[in-house]
Amino acid sequence: MSAFLTYLLNGLAVGCAIALIASGLVTIYRVTGVVNFAQGTFAVAAGLCTSSLLGLGLPHGLSEVAAALVAALAGLLTGLAAIGKRGTTPLSSLIVTLGVGVLAYAVEIVLWGDQPRSAPGLAGSVTVAGARIQTQHLLVIGVTVAAFLLLALFFGRTYLGKALTACASNPYAARVVGIDVRLMGLLAFALGGLLGGIAGVLVTPLRPISFDTDVTLIVNGFAAAVFGALTRPVITLAGALLLGVAETMAAGYGYGSHQLEVALGLMLLVMIVQASRRSAISQEAT
């Protein structure tokens, strides 16, 4: 039972990190209609920046914040490439984000090489109901809870957040009332980069990060976002937690090499269920 609880708690922490990446995907898609397949790149860039900044002697806190801001800048630049030109279709923008991800490989190899890097995090562990969980995992959970609460306040209580929500709900009506939809889209990309960067700085102390780690990150993040239909943050969070627990259980009970297959399998299952539900709804409407 203690082993099960340990896997469960660690899985919740892994799910929280996935949720941060998935929330960036959801934020960008809701505002722009673009699936950003460069989302995992933001986390990798932030993790590598954290490792370098700490290696240069910068203190914790400052290094992580600076790295997250670098990821936000990367998100903004990706947005400029993907939706900066008026009239760009969501499909074309999706292809651009794929190209940005490939270009990021070359940049990261030039700057940091092709060897995995890590960074020190919070040391030690805590015992909860007989289960041991790393202190860094508790930090991941706490930061994720705070991030989702701040996002809820941002979108629900601030003018800028309501403007982003308006663009997501009805871009045409948003333009009519004077909201610059393209600018809101760029802000959404920057926010998505920031969320991915936060995930990167939190995950790097737990496992080494290299230029190609974004593949696993984007697969997991997209699977969780699909669970929430790419539009519902709370359900996306639930999907990320489910995915994190499933992967950790698979690794804990001897199937660690199949974690990616678990993510792909769950994503495929959710897509099939959602497709069948939409078909049923459309048939009822006709």
N, C-alpha and C positions, 0 to 999 in steps of 0.2 A: 504493500500500500504506500509506503514512504517513497518508493521508486516511482510509482504512478503519479503521486502528488508532485514530485520533483519534475517529472517530464511535463506535467500539466502547467506548473508555474513557469517553467522555462519556455514552454510553448506559447503561453500568453505573452511573454516578453518578445519572442520572435514575431508573433502576430502583430504586436504593436508597431514594430519596425516596418513590417509589411504594410500596415495601415497608413503610416505616414507617406510612403511612396504611392500607395493607391489613392490617398486623398489628393495628392498632387495631380494624378491622372484625372480624377473626378472633377476637380476644380477647373482644369483646363478644358475638359470636354464640355462641361456644362455651359461655359461662357462662349467657347469658340466652335464647338462641334468637332474638334480635332482630337484624335487619339495620339498622344505624344509618346512615341516609342523611344524617345531619348530620355525618359524620366529616370531610368536606372543610371544613366550617365551622370546625372547631377549628384546622386549619392556617392558614386565612385570618385568623382572630382573632389567632393567635400572630404571624403575619407582620406584621400591621398594628400590633400592640402593640410589636413589636421596633422598627419604624420610628419610632414615636412616642417610645419610651423613649430611643433613641439620639439622636433630635432634641432631647430635653430635656437631653442632656449626660451621661446615665448611661453607664458604661463597657461595652464588650463583655464578654460573659460574664454579668454581672449582668443586663443587658437581656434576653439570650436566655433565661436561666433563669427570670426573672420572667414573660416572655411564655409560656413552656412551662407554667408553673404556672397562669397565667390560663386556658390551654386545658384543663388538667386540671380546673379549677373549672367551666369551661363543660361539660365532659364529665359531671361529677357532677350539675350542674343539669339537663342533658338526661336523665340517668338517672332523676332524681327525677320529671321530667315523664313519662317513658316507662314506667317500671316501678315508680314509687313507690307506686301504689295496688295492693294485693294483688288477684290475680285478673285483672289486665290481660292479654289475649291477645297473643302476639307480633305478630299482624297489626295490632292496635290500637296497639301500641307503635311499630311501623314507621311508621304514619301520623303518630304524634306526632313522630317524629324528622324527618319531612318538614316538618311544621309548624314545628318548631324552626329548621330550615334557612331557611325563608321569613321567619320572624321575625328571624333573624340578619341578613338583608339590610337590613331597616329600621334595626336597631340600628347596624350598621356604617356605613350611609350617614349617619346622624345624627352619629356620633362621628368618622368619618374622611372623609366625602364619597364621591363616586362616581368619583374619579380614582385611577388606579393609584399605588401607593406602592412604594418599594424601600428597601433598607438596605445599607450597605456591608458587605462580607464580607472574606475573606482575599484580598489582592491577589496578582497574579502568576500564573505558570503553570510547569509542570514538563514537561520532555521525557522521555518514556519510549519507548524503542525507536524513536525518530524521530517519535513522535506527541506532540502538545502537549495537555496537560490542565490546566484551571484548578485552582489550589490549593484553591478553594472546593469543587470537585468531589471532590478527594481527601478533604477534611474530611467531606463527605457520606458517602462510602464508609466512612471510618474510624468515624464516629459510628454508622452503621447496623450495622456489624459488632459494635461494642461493645454496642449496644442489643439485638441478637438474642442475644448471649452472655449478657448480664445477664438477659434474659427467660427463657432456658433454665435458668439457675441459680435464678432466682426461682421458677419453676413446679416445678422438680425438687428443690430443696433446702430451701425455706422452708415453714413450716407454712401461712402465708397462701396461698402459691402452690399448695400441695397442696389446700387447702380450695377454691380457685377451680377447680382441675382436677376435684375431686370433684363440684362443682356441675355442671360440664360433662358429666361421665360419667354421673351418676345423681342428679338433684336430690332424688328421694324418699329415697334412701339417705342423702344428705347431711343432710337434715332429721332423719332418724332418729337420727343420731349427734350432733345438736345444732348443726349449721352453719346459720347464718342465710343462706338462699339469696338473699333479697332484698338483704341487705347486701352479699353477694359480688357481686351484679349491679351494685350502685351502684359498688363498687370497680372492677369491670371497665369501666364507663363512664368513670370517672375515669382509669384507666390508658389506655383508648383515646384520651381527650382529650389525655393527656400525649404519647402517641406521635404523634398528629396534630400537636400543637404543636411537637414537635421537628422534624417534617418541615417545618412552616411556617417556622420560624426559619432552617432550612438552605436552603430554596428561595428565600426572599425576596431575598437578594443576587444570585441568578442570573437572576431574572425578576420584573418588577413584579407586585404582588399587589393585586387589587381585590375588592370585595364579591362579585362573581360568579365569581371564580376557582375557587370550590369545585366548580363543575360539572365542570370538567376533572379536578380532583383526585379527586372521588368516582368518576367514570367509570373513571379509571385504577386507583384503589385497588380498586374493586369487581371490575374485570376480573381483577386479580391474585388477589384473594380467591376468586373463582369458580374460578380455576385450581387452587387448593388446596382446593376444595369447602367453603370457608368454615370449615374446621376444622383444616387442616394448615399450620402456620406455615412449615416449611421449604420445602414445595412452593409455598406462596404467595410466598416470597422468590424462588424460581426463576422463577415466573410473572412477578413484577414486573421482574426483570432482563431476561427475554425481551422484555417489553413495552417497557421503557425503550430497549433496543437497537433494537428494531423501529421505534419512533417516531423515534429519533435518525437511524437510517439513512434513513428516509423523508424527514426534514427535510434531511439532508445531501446527498441525491441529487436534491433539487429538488421534493420533495412535502411541504414544511413545512405547508401549509394542510390537509393530510389526516391530521394526527397523531391527532385525535380519532376519525376514521373507522377508523384502524388499531386503536385500542384497542377500539372497538365490534366490529369484525370479528373480532379475536382472541377477545374475550369470547363472541361468538355461536358461534364455532367450538368453543371449549372446552365450552360448555354443550351443544351438540349431541352432541359426543363423549361427555361424561359421561352424558347422558341415554340414549344408545344402550348404554353399558356397563351402566348400572343395569337397563335393560330385559333385557339378556342375562343378568345375574345373577339377576334375579327369575324369568326363564323356567327357568333351571337349577334354582333352588330348588323350583319347582313340578314 
